[in-house]
Amino acid sequence: MWQVLNFSQSTISLFSNMKKSANSATRTHAIQFLIFFFVFINYLCSRTEAAAATSTQELLLGFKATPNPSVSSFQSLLNDTTDTFSLGFLRVNSNQLALAVIHLPSSKPLWLANSTQLAPWSDRIELSFNGSLVISGPHSRVFWSTTRAEGQRVVILNTSNLQIQKLDDPLSVVWQSFDFPTDTLVENQNFTSTMSLVSSNGLYSMRLGSNFIGLYAKFNDKSEQIYWRHRALEAKADIVEGKGPIYVRVNSDGFLGTYQVGNNVPVDVEAFNNFQRNSSGLLTLRLEQDGNLKGHYWDGTNWVLNYQAISDACQLPSPCGSYSLCKQSGCSCLDNRTDYSSSGECFASTSGDFCSEDKSRFRVLRRKGVELPFKELIRYEMTSYLEQCEDLCQNNCSCWGALYNNASGSGFCYMLDYPIQTLLGAGDVSKLGYFKLREDAGKRKLNTGIAAGIGILGGALLILIGVILFGGYKIWTSRRANRILEAEDGVSPGPYKNLGSASFRSIEMCNAPR
């Protein structure tokens, strides 16, 4: 009987242990399955993130994108195959948008689509590709678009050239950014006589003439002034009249080459600092905001300056601003009464001419020992004496000033048809300047100073009035408190209110007659 019972108990215990083992194994398998499941999900997520992070290398018909409000600088939309260049939304002035191609390692913009008409940074702005690239906003407003391209895809080449292509056989390019440069050329990009580079502030431009490269300043709304000209030397080849226009190209060997259409031999070579040196970095040529034309190359970490068209800062179009004087020692004002160092300017910039208003509404500023930068590019007349030179300008409503140079009896009278910019200081006092100054130009600056002075004086008076009122209030409250105490005690506490009775007795003893 006991043996049967023991056997039964042993059997029950065995089954119980087997059940526990089975439950334990099940739990182990369940935990292993859950671990595997979470690892698998994490793997899928990482693969999805990696796929999302991988740059898009072409845009197809129907593509649309809007700016992300959380992006602070650049939102990439399309990269080249080397991930060196990217097309995307570039945030400008914190709240505006430009479609730009940038150099990814340095985040430097190389091309802007809509530099003259920036769109707001808003999720209501859309970039779309319907055969042409279009930046549009609410109410069907178009900020920028390519010409009617009828393309099938958009790509960036590893030269930074953005192209709209048609998938024909062979492949055809229906539009490319290299045909519409903004302020920068990259190596092996052709710059033709139909193109222009414009500085990002819109004041300066670069264009080609029949045999030269010219830089122009927009000092006036009505005209431009050339301030730098580089003629082709034609050392290796001649420019043949009637055989086509010239074009320039930043060559990978480190020079700016000028060519005539149909001839691969350069008619001019403007050498960079890395001329004919082994350099694998990208070369660029940019028209800067100060009007200088500068070349750089990418050394893998930084952009290194290797060319500048104008090496002397005083020869730039307007390094010190309007009505100023540039010397080796720095900037000053043509009007000695104006302090350049206090405000960084002499007079506010202006535009227009004197033709649409009273011709007498200007005052005259004269200065000795001045001459023009780039005077070989300025229009001049031959005159016999200074007064004749001044009269030519005074009676011409388009003239802003004249410089008379009678060295060796030459009688050059240089006429300035634009608002006066920066002039050069000259040791020769026979070089004389005559300048028109709008009647309200000096007053505007003076009024600004007077307004600032009045503001300071007014502030000081307010502070003084406040001090007087506060002091009067304190005296009034003190007297009022004394009157209340007198009414309560019949005695004025005076300055000894907080002293004990012994102190009062001591005072009375001291004051008692002896």
C-alpha positions in Angstrom: 0.0 0.0 0.0 2.8 2.4 1.0 4.7 1.4 -2.1 1.8 2.3 -4.3 1.3 5.5 -2.5 5.1 6.3 -2.8 5.0 5.4 -6.5 2.0 7.7 -7.0 3.6 10.5 -5.2 6.8 10.0 -7.2 4.8 10.0 -10.4 3.0 13.2 -9.4 6.3 14.8 -8.4 7.8 13.8 -11.8 4.9 15.2 -13.8 5.0 18.3 -11.7 8.7 18.8 -12.4 8.2 18.1 -16.1 5.4 20.7 -16.1 7.6 23.2 -14.3 10.4 22.5 -16.8 8.0 22.9 -19.7 6.7 26.2 -18.3 10.3 27.4 -17.7 11.3 26.4 -21.3 8.2 28.2 -22.6 9.0 31.3 -20.7 12.6 31.1 -21.9 11.5 30.7 -25.6 9.0 33.6 -25.1 11.8 35.9 -23.8 14.1 34.8 -26.5 11.4 35.5 -29.1 10.7 38.9 -27.6 14.4 39.8 -27.6 14.7 38.7 -31.2 11.5 40.6 -32.2 12.8 43.9 -30.6 16.2 43.4 -32.2 14.6 42.8 -35.6 12.3 45.9 -35.2 15.4 48.0 -34.2 17.2 46.6 -37.3 14.4 47.6 -39.6 14.2 51.1 -38.0 17.9 51.6 -38.4 17.7 50.4 -42.0 14.8 52.8 -42.6 16.7 55.7 -41.0 19.8 54.8 -43.1 17.7 54.7 -46.2 16.2 58.1 -45.3 19.6 59.5 -44.6 21.0 58.3 -47.9 20.9 61.2 -50.3 18.6 61.4 -53.3 20.5 61.4 -56.5 17.7 62.3 -58.9 14.3 64.1 -58.9 11.6 62.7 -61.2 8.4 64.1 -62.6 5.9 64.8 -59.9 8.5 65.6 -57.2 7.4 68.2 -54.6 9.0 69.5 -51.4 8.3 72.2 -48.8 10.7 73.8 -46.3 11.0 72.3 -42.9 10.4 74.9 -40.2 12.9 73.2 -37.8 15.8 73.5 -40.3 18.1 76.4 -39.3 20.4 76.6 -42.3 20.1 74.2 -45.2 17.6 71.5 -46.1 19.1 69.1 -48.6 16.9 67.7 -51.4 19.4 66.3 -54.0 23.0 65.3 -54.0 25.6 64.4 -56.6 27.0 60.8 -56.6 30.0 61.9 -54.5 28.0 63.7 -51.8 30.1 66.8 -52.5 27.4 69.1 -53.8 23.8 69.4 -52.8 20.7 71.2 -54.0 18.3 72.3 -51.4 16.5 75.1 -49.4 19.0 77.6 -48.0 17.7 79.8 -45.2 18.7 83.5 -45.8 18.3 86.3 -43.3 16.6 83.8 -40.9 13.2 84.0 -42.5 13.8 83.9 -46.3 14.5 81.0 -48.7 16.7 80.5 -51.7 17.1 77.4 -53.8 20.8 76.8 -53.7 23.6 74.4 -54.7 26.1 74.3 -52.0 29.6 72.7 -51.4 28.7 70.3 -48.6 32.2 70.0 -46.9 32.2 73.8 -46.4 28.5 74.7 -46.6 29.5 77.4 -49.1 26.8 78.4 -51.7 28.0 78.1 -55.3 24.7 78.9 -57.1 21.4 80.5 -56.2 18.3 80.1 -58.3 16.2 83.0 -57.0 18.8 85.5 -55.7 16.8 88.5 -56.8 13.4 87.3 -55.5 13.8 85.4 -52.3 10.7 83.5 -51.0 9.7 83.4 -47.4 10.7 80.3 -45.3 7.3 78.8 -45.0 5.6 75.4 -45.4 3.3 77.1 -47.9 6.2 77.5 -50.3 6.7 74.5 -52.6 9.4 73.3 -55.0 8.0 71.1 -57.7 9.3 69.4 -60.8 6.8 69.1 -63.7 9.4 69.1 -66.5 10.6 72.4 -65.2 11.7 73.4 -61.6 9.3 75.8 -60.0 9.3 77.6 -56.7 5.7 78.7 -56.0 3.6 80.0 -53.1 0.0 80.6 -52.2 -2.4 81.9 -54.8 -0.3 80.3 -57.6 2.5 82.9 -57.1 5.7 81.9 -58.9 8.9 83.1 -57.3 11.2 81.4 -59.8 11.2 78.8 -62.5 13.5 77.4 -65.2 12.6 78.0 -68.8 10.0 75.6 -70.2 12.3 72.6 -70.1 10.1 69.6 -70.6 12.6 67.4 -68.9 12.2 64.1 -67.2 14.7 64.1 -64.3 16.9 66.5 -62.3 20.5 65.6 -61.3 23.6 67.3 -60.0 26.9 66.4 -61.7 30.1 66.0 -59.7 31.1 69.4 -61.1 28.2 71.1 -59.1 26.3 71.6 -62.4 22.5 71.2 -61.9 20.9 69.7 -64.9 17.4 68.9 -66.2 17.7 66.0 -68.5 15.5 64.3 -71.1 16.0 60.5 -71.1 16.5 60.2 -74.9 19.0 58.1 -76.6 21.5 59.7 -76.3 20.8 61.6 -73.1 20.0 65.3 -73.8 20.4 68.3 -71.4 17.5 70.8 -71.7 18.6 73.2 -68.9 21.6 73.6 -66.7 22.7 75.9 -63.9 26.1 76.5 -65.5 24.3 78.7 -68.1 22.9 81.0 -65.3 25.7 81.7 -62.9 25.1 84.0 -59.9 28.2 85.4 -58.2 30.5 82.3 -58.5 32.2 80.3 -61.3 33.7 76.9 -60.6 36.5 75.2 -62.5 35.7 74.1 -66.1 32.6 76.2 -66.2 32.4 78.4 -69.3 31.5 82.1 -68.8 30.2 83.6 -72.1 29.5 87.1 -73.4 25.8 86.5 -72.8 26.3 85.9 -69.0 27.0 88.1 -66.0 28.3 87.6 -62.5 26.5 89.8 -59.9 27.7 90.3 -56.4 25.3 89.1 -53.7 24.5 92.7 -52.7 23.7 93.6 -56.3 26.1 96.5 -56.6 28.8 95.0 -58.8 28.9 92.8 -61.9 31.3 91.1 -64.3 30.8 91.0 -68.0 32.8 90.3 -71.1 33.6 92.8 -73.9 35.0 92.1 -77.3 38.5 91.5 -76.0 38.4 92.1 -72.3 36.9 91.2 -68.9 35.2 94.1 -67.2 34.0 94.8 -63.6 31.2 97.4 -63.3 29.8 99.3 -60.3 26.1 100.3 -60.1 26.7 103.7 -58.3 23.6 105.1 -59.9 20.3 103.7 -61.0 20.7 105.3 -64.5 24.3 104.1 -65.4 27.2 101.9 -64.5 30.9 102.7 -64.2 33.6 100.3 -65.2 36.3 100.1 -62.5 38.5 97.2 -63.7 39.3 96.0 -67.1 41.6 93.2 -68.2 42.4 93.0 -71.9 43.5 89.8 -73.5 47.2 89.8 -74.1 46.8 87.5 -77.1 50.2 86.0 -76.5 49.5 82.4 -77.7 46.6 83.2 -80.1 44.9 86.2 -81.6 41.3 87.3 -81.4 40.1 87.2 -85.0 37.4 89.7 -85.7 34.2 88.2 -87.0 35.1 84.7 -85.8 32.9 84.7 -82.7 32.9 86.2 -79.2 35.2 85.4 -76.4 34.5 83.3 -73.3 36.5 82.6 -70.1 37.0 79.5 -68.0 38.6 78.7 -64.6 41.1 76.1 -65.7 42.0 73.1 -63.4 45.7 74.0 -63.9 45.2 77.2 -61.9 44.4 80.1 -64.3 41.6 82.1 -65.7 41.7 81.4 -69.4 40.2 83.6 -72.1 39.3 81.8 -75.4 37.6 82.7 -78.6 34.7 80.5 -79.7 36.0 77.7 -81.9 39.6 77.9 -80.6 40.9 75.8 -77.7 44.1 77.8 -77.5 43.7 80.6 -74.9 44.1 84.2 -76.1 44.9 85.2 -72.5 46.1 83.5 -69.3 45.5 85.2 -65.9 47.5 83.0 -63.5 46.4 82.1 -60.0 48.8 81.5 -57.1 48.6 77.7 -57.7 49.3 78.0 -61.5 50.6 74.7 -62.9 50.8 73.1 -59.5 49.3 69.8 -58.6 46.1 70.7 -56.7 43.2 68.3 -56.4 40.9 70.8 -54.6 38.0 72.6 -56.2 38.8 76.0 -57.8 36.2 78.9 -57.7 36.1 82.5 -58.8 33.7 84.8 -57.0 32.7 88.5 -57.3 32.7 89.7 -53.7 30.5 92.3 -52.0 33.3 94.8 -52.1 33.6 94.5 -55.8 36.8 92.5 -55.9 37.1 89.3 -58.0 38.7 86.6 -56.0 39.8 83.0 -56.7 40.0 80.3 -54.0 40.7 76.6 -53.9 39.5 74.0 -51.4 42.4 72.3 -49.6 40.2 69.7 -47.8 39.7 71.9 -44.8 39.5 75.6 -45.8 39.1 77.8 -48.8 42.5 79.3 -49.6 42.8 82.6 -51.4 44.9 82.2 -54.6 43.9 85.1 -56.8 42.5 88.7 -56.5 42.0 91.1 -59.4 42.5 94.2 -57.3 45.3 93.9 -54.7 45.2 97.5 -53.4 42.1 98.1 -51.3 42.1 101.8 -52.1 41.6 100.9 -55.8 38.3 99.1 -55.0 35.1 100.9 -56.1 34.1 102.3 -52.7 36.1 100.9 -49.8 35.4 103.9 -47.5 31.9 104.8 -48.7 30.5 108.0 -50.1 32.5 111.3 -50.1 35.5 109.7 -48.5 39.2 109.6 -48.9 41.4 106.4 -48.9 45.0 106.5 -47.9 47.5 103.9 -46.7 46.7 105.0 -43.1 43.0 104.4 -43.6 39.8 106.2 -44.4 38.8 109.8 -43.8 36.2 112.3 -45.2 36.5 114.8 -48.0 34.7 117.2 -45.6 37.3 117.7 -42.8 34.5 118.7 -40.4 33.1 115.1 -40.5 34.7 112.5 -38.4 34.9 109.1 -40.2 36.0 107.1 -37.2 33.0 108.0 -35.1 30.4 106.6 -37.5 32.2 104.7 -40.2 30.8 106.9 -43.0 31.0 110.5 -44.2 27.6 111.0 -45.8 24.7 108.7 -46.5 24.8 107.1 -49.9 22.5 108.7 -52.5 21.5 108.2 -56.1 19.9 109.9 -59.1 21.1 113.3 -60.5 20.2 117.0 -60.3 18.1 117.1 -63.5 14.6 116.5 -62.0 14.9 119.2 -59.3 16.1 122.7 -58.7 19.7 122.7 -60.1 20.8 125.1 -57.4 19.8 122.8 -54.6 23.3 121.6 -53.8 26.3 122.9 -52.1 29.8 122.6 -53.4 32.7 120.8 -51.6 36.2 121.5 -52.8 39.3 119.6 -51.8 43.0 119.8 -52.8 45.3 116.8 -53.1 42.8 114.2 -54.4 42.7 111.9 -57.4 40.6 109.2 -58.8 41.0 105.5 -58.6 40.8 103.7 -62.0 41.0 107.2 -63.6 42.1 105.7 -66.9 38.5 104.4 -67.2 36.8 107.7 -66.3 35.4 110.1 -68.9 37.4 113.3 -69.2 37.5 116.7 -71.1 40.5 118.9 -71.9 40.3 122.3 -70.2 42.7 125.2 -69.9 42.0 126.1 -66.3 40.2 125.0 -63.1 37.2 127.3 -63.4 36.4 125.9 -66.8 36.5 122.4 -65.5 34.2 123.3 -62.6 31.8 125.1 -65.0 31.4 122.0 -67.1 30.2 120.1 -64.1 28.1 122.8 -62.6 26.1 123.3 -65.7 25.6 119.6 -66.3 22.7 118.2 -64.1 24.1 114.7 -64.6 27.5 115.6 -63.2 28.2 114.9 -59.5 31.8 116.1 -59.5 35.0 116.9 -61.4 38.7 116.5 -60.8 41.1 118.8 -62.4 44.7 117.7 -63.0 47.0 120.3 -64.7 50.3 118.5 -64.1 52.7 119.6 -66.7 50.0 121.7 -68.3 47.9 118.6 -69.2 44.5 120.1 -68.3 42.6 116.9 -67.7 39.1 117.4 -66.4 37.6 114.1 -65.2 33.8 114.1 -65.1 32.0 112.0 -62.5 28.4 111.0 -63.7 27.6 109.1 -60.5 27.4 110.0 -56.7 30.8 110.6 -55.3 32.4 107.5 -53.8 35.9 106.9 -52.4 38.8 109.0 -53.8 42.5 108.7 -53.3 44.7 111.0 -51.2 47.4 112.6 -53.3 50.5 114.5 -52.2 50.2 116.8 -55.2 48.0 119.7 -54.2 47.6 120.8 -57.8 45.1 117.9 -58.2 41.9 119.6 -57.3 38.4 118.2 -56.7 35.0 119.9 -57.1 32.0 117.9 -55.7 28.3 118.5 -55.6 26.6 117.6 -52.3 22.8 117.4 -52.0 21.6 120.3 -49.8 20.0 117.9 -47.3 22.9 115.4 -47.1 24.9 117.2 -44.5 21.7 118.3 -42.7 20.5 114.7 -42.5 23.7 113.7 -40.7 23.6 116.8 -38.6 20.0 116.3 -37.7 20.8 112.7 -36.7 23.5 114.1 -34.3 21.2 116.8 -33.0 18.4 114.2 -32.4 20.9 112.0 -30.5 22.0 115.0 -28.4 18.4 116.0 -27.7 17.6 112.4 -26.7 20.5 112.3 -24.3 19.7 115.7 -22.8 16.0 114.8 -22.5 16.9 111.6 -20.7 19.1 113.5 -18.3 16.3 116.0 -17.6 13.9 113.2 -16.9 16.3 111.6 -14.5 16.9 115.0 -12.7 13.1 115.6 -12.5 12.7 112.1 -11.1 15.4 112.7 -8.4 13.7 116.0 -7.4 10.3 114.5 -7.2 11.6 111.5 -5.2 13.5 113.9 -2.8 10.4 116.1 -2.4 8.3 113.0 -1.6 10.7 111.8 1.0 10.7 115.2 2.7 6.9 115.4 2.6 6.5 111.9 4.2 9.1 112.7 6.9 7.3 115.9 7.9 3.9 114.1 7.8 5.3 111.4 10.2 6.6 114.1 12.6 3.2 115.8 12.7 1.5 112.6 13.5 3.9 111.9 16.4 3.5 115.4 17.7 -0.2 114.9 17.8 0.1 111.6 19.7 2.8 112.6 22.3 2.6 116.4 22.3 6.3 116.4 21.9 8.3 116.2 18.7 10.6 113.2 18.8 13.3 114.9 16.7 16.4 112.9 15.8 16.5 111.1 19.2 13.2 109.2 18.9 14.8 105.8 19.5 17.0 106.8 22.4 16.0 105.6 26.0 14.9 107.9 28.8 18.4 107.9 30.3 19.7 109.5 27.2 17.0 112.2 27.4 17.9 112.9 31.0 21.6 113.1 30.1 20.7 115.6 27.4 18.6 117.6 29.9 21.4 117.6 32.4 23.9 118.8 29.8 21.5 121.6 28.8 20.5 122.6 32.4 21.9 126.0 33.6 24.9 125.7 35.7 
